[in-house]
Amino acid sequence: MILTDHQLSAIVLAGGGLVVDAPTLTFSELHALAVSAQDGKSQLVVQNVAGLTAEQLQTLAAAAPGRISFDLTS
C-alpha cells in the first residue's frame, strides 16, 4: 500500500473520496475508514470484498450510511 491507514483516514476526514482494495486492509482498518468517511462527508468505494462476510459489509455500511459502496463485480 502506498499510504498508511492513518493517512487514508486523514484523506477521507478532509473530504477526499477513495477507492480501496479490501484485501490490503484489515476489517478494523476498513471500519475506521468508513467512520472517517462518514465524519468527513466523503465517498468510500471498497473493491474485492469476496473475503468479507455479509455481516461485515452491513457493519461497514452502518458506519457510513450513503457514503460507502461495495464493488461486487470481482
WOKAFEN-V912637 format. One line per field, one symbol per residue. ss: DSSP state (H for helix, E for strand, L for the rest). A space follows every 10 residues. Layout:
ss: ???
This chain:
ss: LLLLHHHHHH HHHLLLLEEE EHHHLLHHHH HHHHHHHHHH LLLEEEELHH HLLHHHHHHH HHHLLLLEEE LLLL
